[in-house]
Amino acid sequence: MGILNVTPDSFFLGSRKQSENDIISRCRQIIEEGGTIIDVGAQSTTPSSELLTAFEEAERLMPALKLIRSEFPDVIISVDTFYADVAKQAVEEFGVNIINDVSGGQIDERMFPVVADLNVPYILMHMRGVPQTMQTLTDYDDFIRDILYYFSERKAKLNLLGVNDVIIDPGFGFSKTFSQNYELMAYLKYFHIFEEPILVGISRKSNGTTVLNSVALLSGADILRVHDVKEAVECVKIIGKIAEFDK
């Protein structure tokens, strides 16, 4: 999953694409380097960013989706949003394939029923608060147990609404200290208890991205959400080759 941010204030400067030529060029790069999903976001999740309204986010996002669908009609598009109305418009007007919600349905309580109506896969991520406050909310009673409980509770609510195509994202870098991120990686295999695909997104948030992507794959991650698509694809190929002998 290659990242395309149509925002001026994302975590990684190189992912910020706002002109039509930049957006098309970035999409082409993701595809040519072996990416199979383009994750489009218009709302920065860096703590220093300003929280956009759904209307403001849509104003940034929808022109980009229209352009991408026109230039790359068959590509799989994921939209990174925590607003139900934005998700609904993206799917209904531009055929977006996946909704990627960093808040796990907590910022907009209408997200779960809307996703159920849309009948598209939903990426359920772990975060506390909102991006602007998340790094003040890193105290846990039992770190791994609390996150597993979160997914158990949120996934049950989705299933009751009829959403059965759920992807689990443990939320590296969100509401977690530096040390907790490493602990999360060490226990990533525990998240297989949910019997859902696991997405890991750590690209360009710290040094050693390729090493951490490799560890994630060895722990059973199914999707890597990355800025550096070429390097991630190489990781997938190498780990896949090793796995052929470990059967």
N, C-alpha and C positions, 0 to 999 in steps of 0.2 A: 504494500500500500504506500504509494508516493504522496507526499504532502504538497498541497498548493494552498497558500494563504493569500487571500485577496484583502489584506489588511496591512496598514502601515506600521504596526507595532507588535508583530509576532515575536516569539522567542528567538528565532533564527533569522538574521537579516537576509540571508540568501534565499529564503523561501517566500519573501514578500513580493508578490506579483500583482500589479494593478492595471497596467496598460493591456490592451487587447493582444498586442504582439508578445508581451511577456507571458501572458496566460497561455496562449497557444504554444509558445516555445517550451514552457515548463511542462505542459501536458505531453507534448511530443517527446520531450526528454524522458519523462517517466515511462512512457510506453516503449521507446526504443531501448531503454536500459533494462527492460524486463519486468517493469511493474505491471500488475494486473488490475489494480484499483487506484483511482485518483480520489484522494480525500480532500475536499474543498471546504475551507473555513473562512469566515469573514469576521469572526470575533476572537481577538487575541485572548489567550488564557494566562499571559504573564501577569504576576501580581500587581505590577505598576500600570497596567492598562486600564482604560475606562470601560465600564460595563455598558454595552450598547443595548438599546431597546430592540424588540423584535422588528419593528419597522426600520430602524437604522441598519440592522444586520441584513435584512432582506434587500434594502437598497444597494448594498455592496455586493451581496451574494447572487441575486437573480440574474443580473446582466452577465456575470461570469458563467453561470450554469447554461444560459442560453447560447453563449458563444461556444462553450465546450461541446454541448450537444450538437451544435451545427457542424463543428469541425471534426468531432470524433463521435459519431452517432452510436457506435456499438460499445464504447468503453463503459466499464463499470464505475459508477460514481457514488462515492460516499459523501454525505454532507455532515459537517461538524457543527452541530447546533444543539442548544438546550431549550429552544423555543418550539412549542408544538405547531404554531401557525407557520413558522418558517419551514419546518419539516413537511407539513401538509402541502404548502405551495411548491416546494422543491420536487416532491414526488409527483404531484398531480400535473404540474405544468411542464416539468423538464425530465420526467422519467428517472429521477434519482433512485438508485437501487438499494442504498443502505443509509440508515440514520445512525450517526455517531454522537452520542450524548455524554459529554464529560461529567454531567451532574447526576447521571443515573435516574433521571426523572424527578429530582428533588427541587430544582429551580422552577420548573413549570409542571405543576401537578397534572396538567392535561396531556402531557407527553405520552404516557402509557396508553390511555384509551385511543389517542390519535394514531399512534403506531399500530395498534391493533386494527383499527379501521383501514389503515393504509396497506397492511399485510406485507411489510417489507422487513428484512433483517434489521435487528437493533443491537448496536454496540452499547453494552451496559458497563460504564466505568465507575470506579470507586473514587469519590472525592467528598470532602466535607466543606460546607459553606459555599462560597462562590470563589472564582479565581482570585479576586482581590483580597480575600480573607483566608484562603485555604492554608497558607503556611503558618498561620497562628493557631491552627487546629490540628496539632500533631501529637497530642497526648491521648494515649489509648490505655484501656485497662489491660488488655492482652492483644498486642498488635495484630498478629496473624489471625487469631480467633475472631477478633472484632470485624476484620475485613471479610472473612469467610461468612460470618453471620449476616453481614450487610448483603452479600450476594445471594445468600439463601433467601432472605426476606424479599429483596427486590425481584429476584427471578420468580419467586412464588406468585407475586402480584402480577407480573407479566403473563405467566402461564394461565392464571385465572381469567385473564382478559382475552386469552386465545393467542398470545404472542409466544410462539414456540421456537422461533429462529433467533436465538439470542447468542451474542458473542461476548465473552467475558474479557474485560480489560482491567487489570489490577490497578492501573493508574499510577505508574511510576512518575514521581516528581510532583504529584498532587496530594496535598495534605500529608506529606511524608518528609521526614528529615533525611539528610544524606545517608546516615547509618540505616535508617528504616528501608530505604530503597534497596540497599544490599541485602538486608534480611528478607525483603519481599522476593528478590531474585532467588535467594537460597531456598525458599519454600514454594517456588512457583509451581512445582509439581503437585502440590496439594490442591490446586484449583481444578484439577481434572475430576474431582469428585462431582462437579456439576455436569459432567458429560456434555460440555459445550466447547466450541472452538475458543482458543485463548489468543487474544491480541496483545502484543507488547509494543509499546511506543517509548523508546528511550533516546531516539536519535538526536544528536547535537545538544542534548541537555547536560552532558558531562563528557569527560574524556573517556577513551576506551570503548566507544560505541560498537565497533566491530566485534570486540571481545564479548561485550555484554549481549549483543545479538546472537552470537554463537552459543553462549551459555543458555539463553532463552530457548533457542531451537533445541538444544540438547535436553532441556527440561520439558519439551513438548509444546512450545508455542506454535500456533498454526498460522498466524499473520504477524508480520513485522510492519509497523507504521513508521516510515523513515523519510528523512530528507535525502539521504545518499542512497538512491535506489540501486545503482550499479554495485556498490560494495555489499549491500544487503542481499542482492541476488546471488552474488558469489558465495556468501555465507550459506545460503539455502542450498546451493549446489554441492558445496563441500560437505556440509553436515549430512546431506542426503546420500552422498557417496559412502560416507562412513557408516551410516545407518544400514546400508545394504549388506554389510558384513556382520551386523549385530542383530541377527534374527535367530 
